[in-house]
Amino acid sequence: MALFSERVFSLAHVVVTADPSKRMLMACVMGGIIGLEREWRHKDSGLRTNMLICMGAALFTIMSAVLAGELTPDKSRVASNIVQGVGFLGAGLILHTRDRVVGLTSAATVFVVAAIGMTCGAGLYLEALFATAIVLISLQFIGALEAKIGWKRYPMLYEVRANVGADLRNKSADPAGLLAIEREAATHRMFTAILKVLDAAGQTLEIQQRDNVAGLERLSFTVVATRKEHQRIAAELHASDATDQVVVFRDLEE
């Protein structure tokens, strides 16, 4: 009789724990799908982060009802604090710079991933799958649509280079003095050309780096604009006689 009771208890334990385990596994799968997209885009909140957040939210949701017990009507006391905890986590992903805010999409993704984890913890798998699909569509296709339309503003790093006197070394008895004067004049022309282009585009000059290597003046600055505006700014800088080379890079902070 005791052996039969023990087997019944073991079977009941397996039945009770099987569904919560399934819910946590489903949460890991849903969070992992979104995490792969974030990993592909080289975001700080990647595969492991989204998996852990989604599974943790599901576990808190499950344990909320377990810890409340049968006699407590409020089964969501623990789960209700998930939103606050994820809010602090998302705030750590948001970076404030001088001219923009970076990380809002990653923070919003973490917030939604936690909600998907809570949905899996409640056993609503179809709803969690539907929410995951919406998140992927929002991150992938809507982002591509924004880029195609061309109204989204994003930062690009411009590097303008100008030969400011290296060819004058053998043209004067006093090459050092002539080079200094020529470099000053060429640098002035380069800055004037850059400011003229930025003024026409309604942009301010935010210098990131400036140096001079063997007579080659190099100036780096960031511009936040739409795709068409970036194309126009780059074309006008290329066409200027005061610049010898213009290179445009994607801003790594974006």
VENZI-V239644 format. One record per pair of residues at least 24 apart in sequence whose C-alpha atoms are under 10 Angstrom apart, sorted by the first residue. I is the first residue (numbers start at 0). J is the second residue. D is the distance in whole Angstrom. If there is no record, write none. Layout:
I&J&D + I&J&D
This chain:
18&120&10 + 18&122&8 + 19&57&9 + 19&58&8 + 19&61&7 + 19&62&9 + 19&119&9 + 19&120&7 + 19&121&9 + 19&122&8 + 20&57&10 + 20&58&9 + 20&61&10 + 20&120&9 + 21&119&9 + 21&120&9 + 21&122&9 + 22&54&9 + 22&57&7 + 22&58&8 + 22&61&9 + 22&116&9 + 22&117&10 + 22&118&9 + 22&119&5 + 22&120&5 + 22&121&8 + 22&122&6 + 22&123&9 + 22&124&8 + 23&53&8 + 23&54&5 + 23&55&8 + 23&56&9 + 23&57&6 + 23&58&7 + 23&61&9 + 23&116&8 + 23&117&10 + 23&119&7 + 23&120&7 + 23&122&10 + 24&50&10 + 24&53&10 + 24&54&7 + 24&57&9 + 24&119&9 + 24&120&10 + 25&53&9 + 25&54&8 + 25&57&9 + 25&115&10 + 25&116&8 + 25&119&6 + 25&120&9 + 25&122&9 + 25&124&8 + 25&127&9 + 25&128&9 + 26&50&7 + 26&51&9 + 26&52&9 + 26&53&5 + 26&54&5 + 26&55&9 + 26&56&8 + 26&57&6 + 26&58&9 + 26&112&9 + 26&113&9 + 26&115&7 + 26&116&5 + 26&117&8 + 26&118&8 + 26&119&6 + 26&120&7 + 26&122&10 + 26&124&9 + 26&127&8 + 26&128&10 + 27&51&7 + 27&52&9 + 27&53&6 + 27&54&5 + 27&55&9 + 27&57&9 + 27&116&8 + 27&119&9 + 28&53&9 + 28&54&9 + 28&116&10 + 28&128&10 + 29&53&7 + 29&54&9 + 29&112&8 + 29&115&7 + 29&116&8 + 29&119&9 + 29&124&10 + 29&127&8 + 29&128&7 + 29&130&9 + 29&131&6 + 29&132&9 + 30&54&8 + 30&109&9 + 30&111&10 + 30&112&6 + 30&113&9 + 30&115&8 + 30&116&8 + 30&131&8 + 31&112&10 + 32&131&8 + 32&132&9 + 32&135&9 + 33&108&8 + 33&109&10 + 33&112&8 + 33&131&7 + 33&132&9 + 33&134&8 + 33&135&7 + 33&138&9 + 34&108&9 + 34&109&10 + 34&112&9 + 36&135&8 + 36&138&8 + 36&139&8 + 37&105&8 + 37&108&9 + 37&135&10 + 37&138&9 + 42&92&10 + 42&102&9 + 42&105&8 + 42&253&9 + 43&92&8 + 43&102&9 + 43&105&8 + 44&89&10 + 44&92&8 + 44&102&10 + 44&105&7 + 44&106&9 + 44&108&9 + 44&109&8 + 45&105&9 + 48&109&9 + 49&108&9 + 49&109&7 + 49&110&10 + 49&112&7 + 49&113&8 + 49&116&10 + 50&112&9 + 50&113&10 + 50&116&9 + 51&112&10 + 51&113&9 + 51&116&9 + 52&81&10 + 52&85&8 + 52&88&10 + 52&109&7 + 52&110&9 + 52&112&7 + 52&113&6 + 52&114&10 + 52&115&10 + 52&116&7 + 53&109&9 + 53&110&10 + 53&111&9 + 53&112&6 + 53&113&5 + 53&114&8 + 53&115&7 + 53&116&4 + 53&117&7 + 53&118&9 + 53&119&9 + 53&120&9 + 54&112&9 + 54&113&8 + 54&115&9 + 54&116&6 + 54&117&8 + 54&119&9 + 54&120&8 + 55&81&9 + 55&113&8 + 55&116&7 + 55&117&9 + 55&120&9 + 56&80&10 + 56&81&7 + 56&82&9 + 56&84&10 + 56&85&9 + 56&112&9 + 56&113&5 + 56&114&7 + 56&115&8 + 56&116&5 + 56&117&5 + 56&118&9 + 56&119&9 + 56&120&7 + 57&81&10 + 57&113&8 + 57&114&9 + 57&115&8 + 57&116&5 + 57&117&5 + 57&118&7 + 57&119&6 + 57&120&4 + 57&121&7 + 57&122&9 + 58&116&8 + 58&117&8 + 58&119&9 + 58&120&6 + 58&121&10 + 59&116&9 + 59&117&8 + 59&120&8 + 60&116&8 + 60&117&6 + 60&118&8 + 60&119&9 + 60&120&5 + 60&121&7 + 60&122&10 + 61&117&8 + 61&119&9 + 61&120&6 + 61&121&7 + 61&122&9 + 62&120&9 + 63&120&10 + 64&121&10 + 78&117&8 + 78&120&10 + 81&110&10 + 81&113&8 + 81&114&9 + 81&117&9 + 82&110&8 + 82&111&10 + 82&113&8 + 82&114&8 + 83&110&10 + 84&110&10 + 84&113&10 + 85&109&7 + 85&110&6 + 85&111&10 + 85&112&10 + 85&113&7 + 85&114&10 + 86&110&7 + 94&252&9 + 96&252&10 + 97&205&9 + 98&154&10 + 98&205&9 + 98&221&10 + 98&222&10 + 98&223&8 + 99&153&10 + 99&154&9 + 99&223&9 + 99&253&10 + 100&253&9 + 101&252&7 + 101&253&6 + 102&252&9 + 102&253&8 + 104&138&9 + 105&138&10 + 108&134&8 + 108&135&10 + 108&137&10 + 108&138&9 + 146&225&9 + 146&226&8 + 147&226&9 + 148&225&10 + 148&226&9 + 149&224&10 + 149&225&6 + 149&226&6 + 149&227&7 + 149&228&9 + 150&224&9 + 150&225&6 + 150&226&7 + 150&227&9 + 150&228&10 + 151&223&10 + 151&224&8 + 151&225&6 + 151&226&8 + 152&222&10 + 152&223&6 + 152&224&5 + 152&225&4 + 152&226&7 + 152&227&10 + 152&228&9 + 152&229&10 + 153&222&8 + 153&223&5 + 153&224&6 + 153&225&6 + 153&226&8 + 153&229&9 + 153&249&9 + 153&250&9 + 153&253&8 + 154&221&6 + 154&222&5 + 154&223&4 + 154&224&6 + 154&225&9 + 154&226&10 + 154&229&9 + 154&248&9 + 154&249&7 + 154&250&6 + 154&251&9 + 154&252&9 + 154&253&7 + 155&220&9 + 155&221&6 + 155&222&6 + 155&223&6 + 155&224&8 + 155&225&10 + 155&226&10 + 155&229&8 + 155&247&7 + 155&248&6 + 155&249&5 + 155&250&5 + 155&251&9 + 155&252&10 + 155&253&9 + 156&207&9 + 156&219&7 + 156&220&6 + 156&221&5 + 156&222&7 + 156&223&9 + 156&246&8 + 156&247&6 + 156&248&5 + 156&249&6 + 156&250&6 + 156&251&9 + 157&206&10 + 157&207&9 + 157&218&8 + 157&219&6 + 157&220&5 + 157&221&6 + 157&222&7 + 157&229&10 + 157&232&10 + 157&233&8 + 157&236&10 + 157&245&7 + 157&246&6 + 157&247&5 + 157&248&6 + 157&249&9 + 157&250&9 + 158&206&10 + 158&207&9 + 158&208&9 + 158&209&9 + 158&217&7 + 158&218&6 + 158&219&4 + 158&220&7 + 158&221&9 + 158&244&8 + 158&245&6 + 158&246&5 + 158&247&6 + 158&248&8 + 159&189&9 + 159&190&10 + 159&193&9 + 159&209&10 + 159&216&8 + 159&217&6 + 159&218&5 + 159&219&6 + 159&220&9 + 159&233&10 + 159&236&8 + 159&237&9 + 159&241&10 + 159&242&7 + 159&243&8 + 159&244&6 + 159&245&5 + 159&246&7 + 159&247&9 + 160&186&10 + 160&189&9 + 160&209&10 + 160&210&10 + 160&211&9 + 160&215&7 + 160&216&6 + 160&217&5 + 160&218&7 + 160&219&9 + 160&241&9 + 160&242&6 + 160&243&6 + 160&244&5 + 160&245&6 + 160&246&8 + 161&185&8 + 161&186&8 + 161&188&10 + 161&189&7 + 161&211&10 + 161&214&9 + 161&215&6 + 161&216&5 + 161&217&7 + 161&218&9 + 161&240&10 + 161&241&7 + 161&242&5 + 161&243&5 + 161&244&7 + 161&245&9 + 162&186&9 + 162&189&10 + 162&211&10 + 162&212&10 + 162&213&9 + 162&214&6 + 162&215&5 + 162&216&6 + 162&217&9 + 162&241&9 + 162&242&8 + 162&243&7 + 162&244&9 + 163&187&10 + 163&188&10 + 163&189&9 + 163&211&9 + 163&213&9 + 163&214&6 + 163&215&6 + 163&216&6 + 163&217&10 + 163&241&9 + 163&242&10 + 163&243&10 + 164&213&9 + 164&214&6 + 164&215&8 + 164&216&9 + 165&212&10 + 165&213&7 + 165&214&5 + 165&215&7 + 166&214&9 + 167&214&10 + 178&214&8 + 179&214&10 + 181&214&10 + 182&211&10 + 182&214&8 + 182&215&9 + 182&216&8 + 185&216&9 + 185&241&7 + 185&242&9 + 186&215&10 + 186&216&7 + 186&217&10 + 186&218&10 + 186&241&8 + 186&242&10 + 187&241&9 + 188&239&10 + 188&240&9 + 188&241&6 + 188&242&9 + 189&216&9 + 189&218&9 + 189&236&10 + 189&239&9 + 189&240&9 + 189&241&5 + 189&242&6 + 189&243&9 + 190&218&9 + 190&241&8 + 190&242&9 + 191&241&9 + 192&235&9 + 192&236&8 + 192&239&7 + 192&240&8 + 192&241&6 + 192&242&8 + 193&218&10 + 193&232&9 + 193&235&9 + 193&236&7 + 193&239&9 + 193&241&9 + 193&242&9 + 195&235&10 + 195&236&10 + 196&231&9 + 196&232&7 + 196&233&9 + 196&234&10 + 196&235&7 + 196&236&7 + 196&239&9 + 197&222&9 + 197&232&7 + 197&235&10 + 197&236&9 + 199&232&9 + 200&224&9 + 200&228&7 + 200&229&9 + 200&231&9 + 200&232&7 + 202&232&10 + 215&243&10 + 216&242&10 + 216&243&10 + 217&244&10 + 217&245&10 + 218&245&10 + 219&245&10 + 219&246&9 + 219&247&10 + 220&247&10 + 221&247&10 + 221&248&9 + 221&249&10 + 221&250&8 + 222&250&9 + 223&250&10
